[in-house]
Amino acid sequence: MEAYANKGGDSSVAAYEIGNDGIRVRFQDGAVYLYSYGKPGSHHVEQMKTLARNGVGLNSYINRNVRKEYAARE
């Protein structure tokens, strides 16, 4: 996983891993969630990939748009 840049300074996201059709997100508490094209859908996943690469806004996006709509908790 790649460390999340956290440019806003207050994110709960610690790291992420981008795949072809999904993104895995590790939070500060150690929980890892998979968001996939299947759930919550490709539109959300592609937005999340962009935010992850930019290092800002990922935690807010998850809270506002996908919350518990993850494919798996690891």
Secondary structure, 3 states (H helix, E strand, C coil): CEECCCCCCCCCEEEEEEECCEEEEEECCCCEEEEECCCECHHHHHHHHHHHHHCCCHHHHHHHHHCCCCCEEC
